[in-house]
Amino acid sequence: MKMVDRLIESIIRRKNPTVVGLDPDIGKIPACYKDASQNEDPRAAVAEVITVFNRDVIDTIFDLVPAVKPQMAFYEKYGSHGVAAFEKTVAYAKAKGLVVIEDAKRNDIGNTAKAYADGHLGMVELLDGTKSPSVDADFLTVTPFLGSESLSPFVETCVKYDKGVFVLVKTSNPASGEIQDVVTPGGKTISQMIAAYVAEQAEACVGKWGYSPIGAVVGATYPGEAAELRRLMPRSYFLVPGYGAQGGGARDILPCFREDGLGAVVNSSRGILYTHMNDRERTICTRQEYLAGVKAATKEMQKDIYAALKGEYPKMVY
């Protein structure tokens, strides 16, 4: 089964196209987790807390959502200890049956792009000549601004190892328009030019549901642009940031989907992990109290988005 089909069928089973972002912010993780670490190495202690915290969150939501999205920056800032916590998180989430979308926004040219693709999605060569997976994420976010030669290694890796990518096309941040909305001499925006490339590459591997794992990042905060990008990339799956804490609502994400109710997964990180408790509550809560809030926030997001989709697309497949 293609990875994109596995993602889709998990969405259908759960009636839930939402993703929980695993962005461990030590300043916001409840004190009950931080107080439990006994490690004398400060960075190792942080990595230990992150690992335990993520496992508890995954155990709480694995049967509610189809995927999780760990953001590499929150891990690698702690060096090798943080990267080890990231790898443990990926492995644990996959063991629980979740699709893992690694948000690392990698890319470069030539062999360096291939090295990123091999390390995060494919296989790496060992001393004895054999090959082994490294990070082994299911999907990876990649930046397109070095051109097609930088993206082709990722597309080739996705086809070879049945993985997926989400290419940055229209991001949710307010300053995205400074570059992405610039109109080229041909009359298209930069985002639309990238979308045309993604749509072309998407045809290389289309699954049984009619979608490709060569996908796009399209923010919930720009629904007008999202509608045009959906038209330009009919087969690409979208990763949609910007819902919740960044200001995007359930109605805003509708243009990212198609009439079958498929075509996109919507991410929330802070809205699930942190906003259901204030600073004082995170200081005094137990793990059970905190995780109850995580589960409630996850269910509320599912309910909100599912109701909006069902109202807009009554013939959706789930």
VOGU-3710 file (C-alpha; in Angstrom, 3 decimals, decimal comma):
1> mkmvdrlies> 0,000/0,000/0,000  1,333/3,443/-0,933  2,074/5,717/2,016  -0,455/8,286/0,817  -3,137/5,565/0,657  -2,248/4,435/4,158  -2,673/8,022/5,355  -6,011/8,347/3,559  -7,411/5,096/4,894  -6,408/6,054/8,422
11> iirrknptvv> -8,229/9,369/7,937  -11,344/7,526/6,743  -11,309/5,049/9,646  -11,005/7,816/12,222  -13,219/10,300/10,345  -10,451/12,743/11,103  -8,106/14,622/8,725  -6,228/16,324/11,565  -2,620/16,018/12,694  -1,117/16,716/16,111
21> gldpdigkip> 2,149/18,626/15,958  4,745/17,408/18,453  6,587/20,647/19,214  8,053/20,158/22,717  8,583/23,604/24,238  10,364/23,124/27,555  8,992/26,425/28,820  5,439/25,140/28,349  5,720/21,446/29,167  3,987/20,838/32,528
31> acykdasqne> 6,166/20,871/35,624  5,138/17,319/36,501  7,253/16,123/33,557  10,240/18,371/34,181  10,379/17,606/37,895  10,641/13,870/37,219  14,032/13,977/35,467  17,056/12,937/37,528  19,664/13,190/34,762  22,678/15,306/35,741
41> dpraavaevi> 23,520/16,290/32,151  21,250/19,313/31,429  20,704/18,582/27,740  20,274/14,866/28,329  17,694/15,739/30,998  15,747/17,850/28,502  15,844/15,024/25,940  14,584/12,585/28,561  11,661/14,866/29,411  10,827/15,359/25,723
51> tvfnrdvidt> 10,829/11,616/25,084  8,529/10,817/28,007  6,256/13,772/27,220  5,894/12,760/23,570  5,179/9,144/24,437  2,404/10,190/26,780  0,881/12,478/24,148  1,109/9,739/21,499  -0,497/7,212/23,854  -3,318/9,714/24,398
61> ifdlvpavkp> -4,108/10,524/20,770  -2,908/7,610/18,611  -6,419/6,211/18,163  -7,916/9,641/17,397  -5,647/11,035/14,648  -4,018/9,512/11,564  -0,645/11,210/11,945  1,702/13,290/14,049  4,079/16,031/12,922  7,229/16,462/15,018
71> qmafyekygs> 9,058/19,709/14,194  12,797/19,004/14,110  13,855/22,467/15,336  12,485/21,793/18,813  14,745/18,748/19,057  17,983/19,517/17,255  18,555/22,715/19,228  19,591/20,348/22,032  22,223/18,720/19,839  22,720/14,984/19,696
81> hgvaafektv> 20,544/14,419/22,769  17,624/16,206/21,124  18,065/14,390/17,805  18,063/11,083/19,696  14,776/12,105/21,337  13,408/12,919/17,878  14,381/9,498/16,527  12,797/7,773/19,530  9,629/9,804/18,999  9,429/8,832/15,316
91> ayakakglvv> 9,934/5,156/16,105  7,378/5,171/18,913  4,723/6,948/16,840  5,183/4,475/13,978  4,984/1,552/16,405  1,590/2,907/17,521  0,361/2,877/13,923  0,655/6,605/13,224  1,947/8,171/10,020  4,881/10,461/10,844
101> iedakrndig> 5,277/13,778/9,029  8,728/15,161/9,792  8,672/18,945/9,645  12,293/19,826/8,944  12,079/21,912/5,729  15,249/20,413/4,296  16,889/20,890/0,923  20,031/21,697/-1,021  21,400/20,827/-4,447  22,811/17,680/-5,992
111> ntakayadgh> 24,341/15,109/-3,677  23,444/17,144/-0,607  19,741/17,000/-1,458  20,111/13,266/-2,024  21,813/12,931/1,365  18,871/14,671/3,028  16,426/12,451/1,151  18,352/9,291/2,052  18,753/10,236/5,709  15,216/11,351/6,419
121> lgmvelldgt> 13,150/9,161/4,076  15,313/6,519/2,430  18,295/4,354/3,311  21,875/5,153/4,295  24,949/3,086/3,504  26,782/1,392/6,378  30,437/0,404/6,705  29,823/-3,146/5,529  28,081/-1,928/2,371  24,580/-2,747/3,533
131> kspsvdadfl> 21,875/-0,114/3,808  19,615/0,837/6,698  16,918/3,438/7,384  18,028/6,383/9,532  15,314/8,826/10,657  12,753/6,838/8,642  9,944/9,404/8,614  6,962/8,754/6,344  6,723/12,300/4,966  9,150/15,229/5,022
141> tvtpflgses> 8,604/18,941/4,440  11,029/20,378/1,871  11,782/23,851/0,572  11,659/24,402/-3,216  13,708/27,569/-3,604  16,812/25,902/-5,069  14,850/24,690/-8,063  13,974/21,394/-9,674  17,435/19,834/-9,324  17,043/20,103/-5,547
151> lspfvetcvk> 13,594/18,495/-5,523  14,132/15,593/-7,895  16,171/13,540/-5,354  13,245/13,709/-2,949  10,725/12,700/-5,608  12,953/9,783/-6,634  13,304/8,690/-3,005  9,541/8,852/-2,476  8,948/6,648/-5,503  11,705/4,178/-4,544
161> ydkgvfvlvk> 10,872/3,823/-0,851  7,154/4,630/-0,857  7,443/7,829/1,174  6,104/11,359/0,697  7,043/15,022/0,737  5,201/18,257/1,328  6,794/21,043/-0,708  6,457/24,571/0,681  4,082/26,317/-1,703  2,083/28,842/0,342
171> tsnpasgeiq> 2,991/29,003/4,014  0,775/30,302/6,807  3,049/33,024/8,227  2,158/36,700/7,666  5,387/37,531/5,803  5,016/34,681/3,307  3,675/37,038/0,664  6,947/38,960/0,518  8,295/36,173/-1,684  5,500/33,709/-2,402
181> dvvtpggkti> 3,027/36,299/-3,738  5,488/38,041/-6,061  4,129/38,018/-9,621  6,517/36,688/-12,252  6,812/38,137/-15,786  4,535/35,349/-16,962  1,743/36,617/-14,719  1,896/33,825/-12,128  2,898/34,169/-8,515  5,932/32,328/-7,150
191> sqmiaayvae> 3,531/30,010/-5,308  1,678/29,224/-8,501  4,942/28,482/-10,313  5,971/26,051/-7,584  2,483/24,527/-7,641  2,836/23,791/-11,346  6,070/21,900/-10,680  4,539/19,956/-7,788  1,516/19,020/-9,915  3,777/17,716/-12,662
201> qaeacvgkwg> 5,833/15,615/-10,240  2,716/14,333/-8,478  1,817/12,320/-11,553  4,856/10,102/-10,913  3,146/8,158/-8,136  -0,629/8,291/-7,752  -2,283/5,904/-5,313  -5,560/4,032/-5,517  -7,502/6,962/-4,060  -6,259/9,248/-6,847
211> yspigavvga> -3,803/11,223/-4,739  -0,045/11,539/-4,800  2,447/11,675/-1,908  4,211/14,501/-3,752  2,268/17,097/-1,811  2,295/20,721/-0,780  2,265/22,889/2,322  -0,653/25,317/1,968  -1,561/27,500/4,942  -5,050/27,775/6,411
221> typgeaaelr> -4,574/31,519/6,795  -4,911/32,168/3,041  -8,121/30,427/1,879  -8,366/32,448/-1,326  -4,939/31,365/-2,493  -5,627/27,818/-1,282  -8,596/27,476/-3,637  -6,455/28,353/-6,650  -3,631/26,075/-5,504  -6,060/23,183/-5,085
231> rlmprsyflv> -7,139/23,739/-8,689  -3,512/23,744/-9,835  -2,529/20,652/-7,826  -5,549/18,320/-8,064  -3,651/15,137/-7,157  -1,336/16,449/-4,441  -2,077/15,956/-0,784  -1,874/19,184/1,235  -0,375/19,704/4,671  -2,285/22,625/6,147
241> pgygaqggga> -0,698/24,599/8,998  -2,196/27,715/10,530  -5,354/26,284/12,106  -6,073/27,341/15,679  -3,279/29,246/17,405  -2,181/30,915/14,134  -5,688/32,201/13,431  -7,080/29,837/10,796  -10,564/28,436/11,401  -12,453/25,388/10,162
251> rdilpcfred> -14,055/27,323/7,300  -10,648/28,548/6,152  -9,327/25,057/5,493  -12,195/23,964/3,231  -10,587/25,093/-0,072  -7,672/22,742/0,597  -9,977/19,727/0,283  -11,842/18,214/-2,634  -15,476/17,119/-2,818  -14,613/13,650/-1,508
261> glgavvnssr> -13,505/15,230/1,774  -9,935/14,141/1,076  -6,873/15,974/-0,179  -5,500/17,537/3,005  -4,412/17,029/6,582  -4,738/19,929/9,016  -2,125/20,436/11,711  -2,390/21,935/15,170  0,560/22,021/17,556  0,208/24,717/20,194
271> gilythmndr> -3,585/24,471/20,055  -3,424/20,849/21,188  -0,400/20,825/23,478  -0,492/24,114/25,325  -3,456/26,463/24,942  -5,906/24,375/26,974  -3,996/25,277/30,159  -2,595/28,544/31,460  0,860/28,894/33,022  -0,374/28,321/36,565
281> ertictrqey> -2,342/25,208/35,615  0,704/23,726/33,870  2,675/24,275/37,073  0,311/22,372/39,363  -1,410/19,817/37,111  -0,826/16,062/37,179  0,034/14,136/34,026  -3,478/12,705/33,961  -5,026/16,172/34,129  -2,765/17,511/31,419
291> lagvkaatke> -3,345/14,587/29,075  -7,106/14,808/29,579  -6,849/18,329/28,203  -4,796/17,117/25,225  -7,423/14,488/24,409  -10,277/16,983/24,755  -8,536/19,512/22,499  -7,835/16,811/19,900  -11,463/15,692/19,898  -12,713/19,273/19,658
301> mqkdiyaalk> -10,503/19,944/16,626  -11,781/16,790/14,927  -15,379/17,732/15,639  -14,905/21,303/14,387  -13,210/20,352/11,118  -15,380/17,315/10,399  -18,575/19,361/10,817  -17,254/22,038/8,459  -16,249/19,456/5,850  -19,545/17,593/6,060
311> geypkmvy> -21,452/20,828/5,640  -19,436/21,836/2,574  -18,957/18,416/0,975  -22,034/16,271/1,748  -20,838/13,480/-0,572  -17,465/13,042/1,148  -16,326/9,436/1,534  -16,242/9,321/5,339
//
